[in-house]
Amino acid sequence: MPWTRICAVDDVEIDDVMTFTVNDHLYAVYRTEDDEFFCSDGLCTHEQVDLADGLLMGHEIECPKHNGRFDIRTGAPLRSPVCVALGTYPTRMAGDAIMVDLP
């Protein structure tokens, strides 16, 4: 799939996460305190909970249900009970838009 416009840069606050759906798949876009953007699958791989309800800390997202953590840059699980990585997707800014290269 070609690069997809997800939202405006200003739609995602610094140090926050927002979800969006494309073709019935939930994704999460993150904006770090360093003003970097990342994108991953939007549901925790442990219990299928929406990660937008979790806490973003630097480059880690904490699942709101069991407090497992993932690295938003790589999708790697960082703290149990999560043990399966999130899918991650290339993300870039194009003018005032956030673009993601979705599968």
HUURTA-V951098 format. One record per helix or strand of 3 or more residues. SS is the DSSP state (a for helix, b for strand). FROM is the first residue (numbers start at 1). LEN is the number of residues. If there is no record, write none. Layout:
ss | from | len
SS | FROM | LEN
SS | FROM | LEN
This chain:
ss | from | len
b | 3 | 6
a | 9 | 3
b | 16 | 7
b | 25 | 7
b | 37 | 5
a | 51 | 3
b | 55 | 3
b | 60 | 3
b | 69 | 3
b | 77 | 3
b | 91 | 4
b | 97 | 5
